[in-house]
Amino acid sequence: MRFHCVALVPAAADEPLAYRAAIEDGVGTLAQADDLGFDGVCLADAPRAPAFGAAAQWALAGALAQRTHRSEIGVVARTDTGAAPRAIAEEFAVLDNLSGGRVRAGFRTTSGANCHTLGLNPSLAFERLVETCDLVLRCWTEPGPFHHEGACHRARYVNIFPRPFQRPHPRVWIIAEEHGRAAEWAANRGFGYCAAGGAYADVRRQLRAYGRSAPPPHTGWMVPIYLEDDDADAAANAAGRLARLFREGEAQPPELSFPPGFLASEAAKLFLHAPQGPETAILIDHGHALVGSPRTIRRWLLQADAELGLADLHAVLSFGGMPAEQVRRSMSLFAREVMAPLRERFASAERIRRTPSLTGRA
């Protein structure tokens, strides 16, 4: 299992000094994650966040490329920002060259609310994801100029510069909160698949749907994580932050967050029967977030590894406006008491698996 530290792109603030402090805290947190030995660092947006702040992640990722030295850099590109796929392809390519080939390219679907804001057809959210990924990969690998005419995008004289540093292109991951279509499509394309935004049972269903067509090394889980020395202290200190992260969008009417045609029928049924309410206990008990002592977090991750064969854990260690000092204390505890012991355990298991038995059988 590889460990990635995720920071959410801060929302715009009216006060410039406050926003400057927020982005410095975010980049500084990921730079510390690099020092602590995380395999990767990642910039992503919060669930149901507005599309208008998405452009900031490219500038922040460029700063991150200069502040880190060994970790992979993940950026999650959304397909609802109005940016042309060839512009997304160029942003990734520039960042890949700037970082010396450390980029991982993530893609996610739009949110229901942004379909209204940007005038997008919600029933084409999945098709827009597929076409965007196809066109971005074509930009990276096919010498131009070429012409593209699709259901969601039209482009003439496509010929990006520069090409990615990695050849043929950076690793591609799909980050999704729905079931069925995205997982199976990602598996058939050979993309990694990272489940995000749901309860543990929900994540398990998504990754099993993906695993029917792809080997386990491509599976990931993006989940908020918060640690204290004691389970009760961790739950108490994370309660307000989790409520802010998960429930800010619930004041919206359902038809705004989930317009007709936005979710596949299976995902819609699961959403309607999901536990409601901002109680932190519900979020923790159902595995929407992993909160507790290092022993509790290790137990969760060992269960996930045994049941899902996770290749990558994307730990959202900064969320809900949590102060930077609190984030870094939790992150240091995670690196020391969770990541290091689990790495040793997984390495020992791999050594045993590769060692021939006394009878000469592997």
Phi, psi and omega in degrees: 000133177256148188244126180238138177261126183249134172240137179278136178298124183294144176289157180297145178236150180292329182266114183303321182295324179293319180292321178299318178295323181294316182287328177293321177296317181296311180293320179297323178296316180289327175296322176293324177300322176299317179294328182281353175098015175298147180289333181204160173234150188215139173255129178217168177258159180290154176304136178063022179287152178292151184285342191289342178266003187293330182297335182298333185294330180290319177295318179294322178295324176297319176296321181295325179298331179272341183263350179242162187228336185231331186288148167295152180243115179259135173232132181259109179271132178263154184260015182241013188273352185089352179287137178291146178304325180292330175292319176298318179299318180291320178300313178298318183294317178298314180296322179295320177290320181296325183268357181075031176087032181255010187274141167242130186263117177253147177226141177221160180283174178286172170259157180299318181297323181287338172299319177293313186299318186260004178068037181262148178284114184296334180287349179256014183301313180292317178299324179293321176298312182299312183293322178298313180298316180300317183288323177298314179296324178294321176299322182286331192245342185250121177299134180263189359282149174223169184244139178233131178227106183231180181290331184247336184224144174228130183213137178243149177054053180277122182198087190280158173212134000276174169278160178299152176292320178282140179240134005282338179190166176298158175297141183248132176235144174253126178252121188217155179243004181250180187247157166080275192299309184295318182295312183292322178296315180299319179297316181293332179274350182082016177276154168289157180228126181241116178280139184212151167083012182227177174290166182299319179298324178294315177299319181298319178297317181297313185288331175289324175297321178291317185293344177294337183241352184222153179287156182305330183302355181253012185263146179215160178223122175257118187212138174295139181225135176219135184236142164224173179293335184233142181302315183295317179296320180297315180297318181294318184282339181264349189304307182295324181290320178293319179299320179293320182293314188270335192246002180301325184276357186285347176288343178286144175295150183304325182292342176276315180287325183226075181293162181304133178086354185287318180257146169295158187301320181296315180295322179297318179297318180293323179294317182295333181259008180286149178296136183250165177109149185274006184300127180300325182301322179295314181298319182286314183298325182269003175077021171295330178215151177256112185229132178155198179282166176304323180297318179295317181293320177299319180297318177301313186288326175294321176297315180297320179294319181292322185272328190243345184062046185300133173268325186222131170255122177256095187273114176276095186266352177233118184202160174062027180072026181295135179301147185300322181297320179293320178299313185288331175293316178295319181294319178295320178295320178298313182297321185279318190256349181241302186296311183297312178297321181291323176300316180294320180295315180293322179294321179295318179297323179291322178296319179295319181297324183274349182277126179296147178285169181295338180274358180094357177269145181285000000 
